[in-house]
Structures are given as C-alpha cells and as structure tokens.
Amino acid sequence: MGRFTSFEEIQAWQEARMLARQVYQLTTTAEFSRDVGLKDQIRRAAVSVTSNIAEGFERGTDNELARYLEIAKGAAGEVGSLAYVALNCGYIDEDAFRQLVNRGTRIGKLIGGLQRYLRRTS
C-alpha cells in the first residue's frame, strides 16, 4: 500500500464521496424523502462505498484493502440499482439517474483497477 498515504488519496474514494453528496442532495426532495425505506437504503449504500474503502485502507494490508474494496464495489452497484427504482417511482429525472449510474460505474472501474494493482503487487 506504499502508493497511498491516506484513503483520501484514493481516486475511487474521492468519486464515492461525490456520489454520497449527490445521493444526499437528491433524497432531500419532498417526494423522495417521504419514501423513507428507499431514501435510507440508497443513502446507506452510498456511504458504504466511502466507508469500506477507508476501512480497508486503515486496516493496513493489501489483503484487507482488497477485501473491503469488494464490498465497496458491490455498494456502488447497489446505488445504481436503487437509482433505477428512484427513476421508476418518479423521484429523480433521467439526468440525475444517468449521473448516479455513470458515477457508480466509474467508481466500479476505479476499484477494479486498484484491485488488479493489488493482485499484481501482492
């Protein structure tokens, strides 16, 4: 893990932070906030991405980071899936939906790249 000195340097974490901010902004609208279950689930998933990247890094080994990156990648996918539900319910428009899905996909690719790097260097 000599490549990073803090989890904040990890590009996937930086993107995930933006994803969480976007999710929180979108879920404060009146209609979305009334659907407490969906609102809470998509928020938890978004926060899970940043939290798992940070936790994996802080555990101090490449194996632990790789394990937590798997969880973070899954949570990014969950945000994308929940974005479909929000779109179908009319809570977000097509543009907001595309932004969420595109950012989640970008995070997944960044995590995948970091996972490949960790496998090569282990």
Buried (B, 14 or more C-beta within 10 A) or exposed (E): BEEBEEBEEBBBBBBBBBBBEBBBEBBEEEEBEEBEEBBEBBBBBBBBBBBBBBBBBEBEEBEBBBBBBEBBBBBBBBBBEBBEBBBEEEBBEEEBBEBBBEBBEBBBBBBEEBBEEBEEEE
